[in-house]
Amino acid sequence: MEVTTAIFATPTPSSSTPPPQTSRAAASLSQPPSTPSTAPPDPAPPVSTAAPPPRPPTAPPDPPPSTTAPPPPPSAVPPPPPQPLPAAAMSTASRASSSWFSEVYPEVSMHNLGENYNTLLAVWGKLERAYGYKKSAGIANWNVKAANRPLALQNWVKAGRGRKSSGNGAGPSIGALAAFEAAWWQWWAGVQPDWRVKDAGRLQRFLRTTYPAPTAEAWAAMRHPGPNGALSFVATLYWWGKEVANNGGREERESWTEAVCDVKWMLNGLLATEVEGKS
């Protein structure tokens, strides 16, 4: 039997045939493994040989809570009390004999009328103390001459000099300010001693230059201790000053200040005479 051997020719690949593809797994196996990049380590910080900074001071502990009540708000603070009696005007030894002074003083000092008037109060207090707070017999000539005396003063004296009032230093009404001012200066000019020198340039005004000799004769017309004495001048100046403070202008203030200074000057002269007469 004849055996026929078949010869198969191997086909030649054509240029249009795509090359065989390699799988991704095979590709990955064929490539060498990649080495991960490692960053160089950070350099170690330098070791400081300096001493550590000092620790901040420890704050003191909070103080214990106060048991004192807090101060009241400004609106709740009570008003200041009236001015006390001047130290020069009162003393422990003479309180018993000065009841009239301690009773009437609040009636002429409840309202602060300024430095000039406060000085007048102090001088008046010293003068009454030098008198021993006694009451003179009779009435001073400036109170006898009722025709020239301000009407408000007459009514105040009749009402007990304020001792029967509410004690708030209100005093009587003086009426129209200009009328009271004119009446006061007329009254004051009419009770001046003969040795006072008038100011030629101003009506019912006097110069305050020098005092006469400190003799009883020179000052007899003005020396009158007690509630019927200098209190009349002080009280009228107090009422007048309150009205000027509320309703007066510059000229009214100047007139009132001039009156306060003139009365103060006279009382200082009386005080010097009284003190010298006892020395």
C-alpha positions in Angstrom: 0.0 0.0 0.0 1.4 3.3 -1.0 1.6 5.8 1.8 1.1 9.4 0.8 2.7 11.9 3.0 1.0 15.4 2.9 3.3 18.3 3.3 1.6 21.4 4.7 3.3 24.7 4.1 3.6 27.1 6.9 1.7 30.3 6.0 3.8 33.4 5.8 2.4 36.2 7.8 1.2 39.1 5.8 2.0 42.7 6.5 -1.6 43.4 7.2 -1.8 40.9 10.0 -1.5 42.6 13.4 1.3 41.4 15.7 0.3 39.3 18.5 -0.8 41.3 21.7 0.9 40.6 24.9 -1.4 40.5 27.9 -1.0 43.1 30.7 -0.1 40.4 33.1 2.7 39.2 30.9 3.9 42.8 30.5 4.0 43.4 34.1 6.0 40.3 34.7 8.4 41.2 32.0 9.2 44.6 33.6 11.5 44.8 36.6 9.8 45.9 39.8 10.1 49.6 40.6 11.8 50.7 43.8 9.7 53.3 45.8 11.6 56.6 46.3 12.3 57.4 49.9 12.8 61.1 51.0 15.9 61.7 53.2 15.0 62.1 56.8 14.7 65.6 58.4 17.9 66.6 60.2 17.6 66.4 64.0 17.1 69.8 65.7 20.1 71.2 67.4 20.3 70.6 71.0 20.2 74.0 72.9 22.5 74.3 75.9 20.9 77.6 77.1 18.9 77.6 80.3 15.1 77.4 79.8 13.3 80.8 80.1 11.9 81.7 83.5 8.3 80.8 84.1 5.8 83.7 84.2 4.9 84.7 87.7 1.9 83.1 89.1 -1.1 85.5 89.5 -2.2 86.1 93.1 -5.3 84.3 94.1 -8.5 86.3 93.9 -9.4 88.1 97.1 -12.3 86.7 99.1 -15.7 88.1 98.3 -16.4 91.3 100.2 -19.2 91.3 102.7 -19.5 95.1 102.5 -22.5 96.4 100.6 -21.6 98.2 97.4 -21.9 102.0 97.3 -25.3 103.3 96.1 -25.6 104.7 92.6 -25.1 108.4 92.2 -28.8 109.1 92.0 -29.3 107.4 95.4 -26.6 109.3 97.3 -28.3 111.7 99.7 -27.5 115.4 99.5 -24.8 116.7 101.8 -26.0 117.9 105.2 -26.2 121.6 106.0 -23.0 123.3 107.0 -22.1 122.7 110.7 -21.6 125.5 113.1 -18.2 127.1 112.7 -15.7 125.7 115.2 -14.7 129.3 116.1 -18.4 130.1 116.8 -19.2 127.3 119.2 -17.3 125.7 122.1 -18.2 123.0 124.6 -18.0 125.5 127.5 -20.4 128.0 125.9 -23.1 125.7 124.4 -25.5 126.2 127.3 -25.4 129.9 127.0 -25.6 130.0 123.2 -29.0 128.4 122.6 -30.3 131.4 120.6 -27.2 131.2 118.3 -27.4 127.5 117.7 -31.1 127.7 117.0 -30.9 130.5 114.5 -27.7 129.6 112.7 -29.2 127.0 110.4 -31.7 129.6 109.2 -28.9 131.6 107.7 -26.5 128.9 106.6 -28.6 126.1 105.0 -27.6 127.2 101.5 -24.0 127.7 100.4 -23.8 131.2 99.0 -20.0 131.2 98.4 -16.7 132.0 100.0 -17.5 135.7 100.9 -20.7 134.9 102.7 -19.2 131.8 104.4 -16.4 134.1 105.7 -19.0 136.5 107.0 -20.7 133.7 108.9 -17.4 132.8 110.5 -16.6 136.3 111.6 -20.1 136.8 113.0 -19.7 133.5 114.9 -16.4 134.7 116.4 -17.9 138.0 117.3 -20.9 136.5 119.2 -18.5 134.1 120.9 -16.4 137.1 122.0 -19.6 138.6 123.4 -20.2 135.4 125.3 -23.4 134.7 123.3 -25.2 137.1 125.7 -28.2 139.2 124.8 -28.0 142.9 125.1 -30.7 144.8 126.9 -32.9 146.8 124.5 -32.9 146.8 120.7 -30.2 148.0 118.4 -30.8 151.3 116.6 -31.0 149.5 113.2 -34.0 147.5 114.4 -35.7 150.5 116.1 -35.7 152.4 112.8 -38.5 150.3 111.3 -39.3 152.9 108.7 -36.0 152.1 106.9 -35.8 148.4 107.8 -36.7 145.9 105.1 -40.2 144.6 105.5 -39.0 141.0 105.2 -36.9 141.5 108.3 -39.8 143.0 110.3 -41.9 140.0 109.5 -39.1 137.5 110.2 -38.5 139.0 113.7 -42.2 138.9 114.5 -42.3 135.2 113.5 -39.5 134.3 115.9 -36.5 134.7 113.6 -37.2 131.4 111.8 -37.4 129.3 115.0 -41.0 128.6 114.3 -40.4 127.7 110.6 -39.7 124.3 109.1 -36.0 124.7 109.8 -35.0 124.4 106.1 -33.5 127.8 105.9 -36.1 129.0 103.5 -36.6 132.4 105.1 -39.2 134.9 104.1 -39.9 136.2 100.7 -38.1 139.4 99.9 -40.4 140.5 97.0 -38.9 142.2 94.0 -35.2 141.9 93.9 -34.5 145.5 92.9 -36.8 147.0 95.5 -35.2 144.9 98.3 -31.7 145.9 97.1 -32.6 149.6 97.3 -34.2 149.3 100.7 -31.3 147.4 102.1 -28.7 149.9 101.1 -30.8 152.8 102.4 -31.2 150.9 105.7 -27.5 150.1 106.0 -26.4 153.6 105.1 -28.7 155.0 107.8 -27.1 153.0 110.7 -23.4 153.7 109.9 -21.4 155.5 112.6 -20.2 159.1 112.0 -16.6 158.1 111.3 -17.4 156.1 108.2 -16.2 157.8 105.0 -18.7 157.8 102.1 -17.7 156.8 98.6 -18.3 160.0 96.6 -18.6 158.1 93.4 -21.4 155.8 94.5 -24.6 156.4 96.3 -25.0 154.8 99.8 -21.5 153.2 99.5 -18.6 153.6 102.0 -14.9 153.3 101.8 -13.1 150.5 103.7 -9.8 152.1 104.5 -8.9 152.2 108.2 -10.7 151.6 111.4 -11.0 154.2 114.1 -9.3 153.7 117.5 -10.6 150.5 119.1 -12.5 152.3 121.9 -15.9 151.7 123.2 -17.0 155.2 122.2 -16.0 154.7 118.5 -17.9 151.5 118.2 -20.8 152.0 120.5 -23.3 152.6 117.7 -22.5 149.2 116.2 -21.9 147.1 119.3 -25.0 145.1 120.1 -24.6 141.4 121.0 -27.4 138.9 120.7 -30.2 138.1 118.3 -31.2 141.8 118.0 -27.7 142.7 116.8 -25.6 141.7 113.8 -27.9 138.8 113.0 -30.3 141.3 111.3 -27.6 142.1 108.7 -26.5 138.5 108.3 -30.1 137.2 107.8 -31.1 139.9 105.2 -27.9 139.2 103.3 -28.7 135.5 103.3 -32.2 136.0 101.8 -30.9 138.5 99.3 -28.1 136.2 98.3 -30.4 133.3 97.6 -32.6 135.5 95.4 -29.6 136.8 93.5 -28.3 133.2 93.0 -31.7 132.2 91.4 -32.7 135.3 89.5 -30.0 138.0 89.6 -27.7 139.2 86.9 -24.2 140.5 87.0 -25.1 143.9 88.5 -27.3 142.3 91.2 -24.5 139.9 92.1 -22.0 142.8 92.3 -24.3 144.8 94.6 -24.9 141.9 96.9 -21.2 141.0 97.1 -20.4 144.6 97.9 -22.9 144.5 100.8 -21.5 141.2 102.1 -17.9 142.7 102.1 -19.0 145.9 103.8 -20.8 144.1 106.7 -17.9 141.7 107.0 -15.5 144.6 107.3 -17.6 146.2 110.1 -17.9 142.9 112.0 -14.1 142.4 111.8 -13.6 145.9 113.3 -16.1 145.1 116.1 -14.3 141.7 116.8 -10.9 143.3 116.9 -12.2 145.9 119.4 -13.9 143.3 121.5 -10.8 141.1 121.7 -8.4 144.0 122.4 -10.7 145.3 125.1 -10.4 141.9 126.9 -6.7 141.5 126.5 
